[in-house]
Amino acid sequence: MGAYFALNFAVFPQTYQDVPVAAPQPSIEVTLSTSQIRLGESFELSITTTNNGEEADLQTVTVEFPQNQNLDNIQIKSYDFLQSPKLFLPEQQIGTDYTGGQTITQSKYSFIEAYNRPAKPGLAHSMTLQITPTQTGVFTVYSKTVAMPHINNLSHFPLDGTIDHQNEFVLEHTVEVIP
């Protein structure tokens, strides 16, 4: 038996290294109800996430508000994720660098995170938010989805772009708020 293990792990280790690891492949689609509103009006953001790869232990979808210090102007209108969305405020301890919480930082702004545990392949889940900006100018929202285990770059979406306070890639969405 010792010879078996010696051959398999010392002589033929490449055989084990070439075995493909099944990876989840999350994606998101975001729709804004409008691109411009007047101050005091609201807009809706709808986000749908799907796991296009293998089953994931966990898949999160995050909607971030880099101009907000609270979530007073954000309302969750609907969601169909398996677990209830969590609300995060600035200065809370959060995971970073796609490590599943092994590396920690403090949040710099507010965000909402919904998730499925487990995340089955091919199933879509959605969340709709009603957002009422509190000042004129460009109102920015970030979105992303991450699957765990985070096996490779296909385990998060988007694959590149803007970096958020968790040192992870996000999509950027904007609405112009006029007087």
C-alpha positions in Angstrom: 0.0 0.0 0.0 2.9 2.3 0.7 4.1 1.8 -2.9 0.7 2.8 -4.2 0.8 6.1 -2.3 4.4 6.8 -3.2 3.6 6.3 -6.9 0.5 8.3 -6.9 1.7 11.3 -4.9 5.5 11.4 -5.7 5.8 9.9 -9.1 2.5 10.8 -10.7 1.4 14.0 -8.9 0.5 15.8 -12.1 -2.3 13.3 -12.6 -4.0 14.8 -9.5 -3.1 18.4 -10.4 -4.8 18.2 -13.8 -8.2 17.1 -12.4 -10.5 20.0 -13.2 -12.2 21.6 -10.2 -15.9 22.4 -10.8 -16.4 26.1 -10.3 -19.6 28.2 -9.8 -20.0 31.0 -12.3 -22.2 33.7 -11.0 -23.6 36.5 -13.2 -25.9 39.5 -12.6 -28.2 41.6 -14.7 -29.1 45.1 -13.4 -32.0 47.3 -14.6 -32.6 50.9 -13.5 -36.1 52.3 -13.9 -34.7 55.6 -15.2 -31.5 57.4 -15.8 -32.6 60.8 -14.5 -34.9 62.0 -11.7 -35.8 65.2 -9.8 -34.6 65.6 -6.2 -37.2 64.0 -4.0 -38.3 61.4 -6.5 -37.3 57.7 -6.4 -36.1 55.2 -8.9 -36.0 51.4 -8.8 -33.0 49.2 -9.2 -33.7 45.5 -10.1 -31.0 43.0 -9.9 -31.1 39.4 -11.0 -28.4 36.9 -10.3 -27.8 33.4 -11.7 -25.2 30.7 -11.1 -24.2 29.5 -14.6 -21.6 27.0 -13.3 -21.5 24.2 -10.7 -23.4 24.4 -7.4 -22.0 26.9 -5.0 -22.1 26.6 -1.2 -23.0 30.2 -1.1 -23.7 33.0 -3.6 -24.0 36.6 -2.6 -25.3 39.6 -4.5 -24.3 43.0 -3.2 -25.7 46.4 -3.9 -23.5 49.2 -2.6 -24.1 52.9 -2.0 -20.7 54.7 -1.9 -22.4 58.1 -1.3 -24.5 56.9 1.6 -23.6 56.7 5.3 -27.0 55.0 6.1 -29.8 53.2 4.3 -32.6 55.5 5.3 -33.3 56.4 1.6 -33.3 52.7 0.4 -36.2 50.4 0.6 -36.2 46.7 -0.3 -39.4 46.3 -2.4 -39.0 42.6 -3.1 -36.6 39.7 -3.1 -36.8 35.9 -3.6 -33.4 34.9 -2.3 -33.3 31.9 0.0 -32.0 34.0 2.9 -33.1 37.5 3.9 -31.0 40.5 2.8 -28.5 41.8 5.3 -27.9 45.6 5.8 -24.4 46.9 6.4 -23.4 50.4 7.6 -20.0 52.1 7.6 -17.4 50.8 10.0 -18.7 47.3 10.2 -16.3 44.4 9.9 -16.6 42.8 6.4 -14.7 40.3 4.3 -12.4 41.4 1.6 -10.3 40.2 -1.3 -12.7 37.3 -2.2 -11.5 35.3 0.9 -14.9 34.4 2.3 -14.3 36.4 5.4 -10.7 35.2 6.1 -9.4 38.7 5.4 -11.3 41.5 7.2 -11.7 45.3 6.6 -14.1 48.0 7.8 -16.9 49.0 5.5 -16.6 52.6 4.2 -20.2 53.0 3.1 -23.6 51.3 3.3 -24.7 48.3 1.3 -27.2 45.5 1.1 -26.3 41.9 0.6 -28.7 39.1 -0.3 -27.6 35.5 -0.7 -28.5 31.9 -1.5 -27.1 29.0 0.5 -26.7 26.7 -1.5 -26.7 28.3 -5.0 -28.0 25.8 -7.4 -27.0 26.0 -11.1 -29.4 27.7 -13.5 -31.7 29.3 -11.0 -32.3 33.0 -11.1 -33.0 35.1 -8.0 -34.0 38.8 -7.9 -34.2 41.8 -5.6 -35.8 45.2 -6.3 -34.8 48.3 -4.4 -36.5 51.7 -4.3 -33.9 54.4 -3.9 -34.6 58.1 -3.1 -31.4 60.2 -3.5 -31.0 63.0 -1.0 -28.9 65.4 -3.1 -28.5 66.6 -6.6 -25.8 65.4 -8.9 -24.8 61.9 -10.0 -26.0 59.2 -7.7 -23.8 56.1 -7.9 -24.7 52.5 -7.1 -22.3 49.5 -7.3 -23.3 45.8 -7.8 -21.5 42.5 -7.8 -22.0 38.8 -7.1 -19.6 36.3 -5.5 -19.8 32.5 -5.2 -18.2 30.4 -2.6 -16.0 28.5 -2.7 -14.2 31.2 -4.6 -12.2 28.8 -6.8 -11.0 31.2 -9.6 -11.9 34.4 -11.4 -15.1 32.8 -12.8 -16.4 32.7 -9.2 -17.2 36.4 -9.2 -18.9 38.9 -11.5 -17.8 41.3 -12.8 -14.4 40.0 -13.8 -12.8 43.5 -13.9 -13.6 47.1 -13.5 -14.1 49.4 -10.6 -12.7 48.2 -7.2 -14.9 48.7 -4.1 -14.2 49.0 -0.4 -13.8 45.2 -0.2 -11.1 45.3 -2.8 -13.4 43.4 -5.2 -14.7 44.3 -8.7 -18.1 45.9 -9.1 -20.4 47.2 -11.9 -21.1 50.9 -11.6 -24.6 52.3 -12.2 -25.6 56.0 -12.2 -28.7 58.1 -12.1 -28.6 61.9 -12.6 -30.5 63.8 -9.9 -31.6 67.2 -11.0 -33.2 70.1 -9.0 
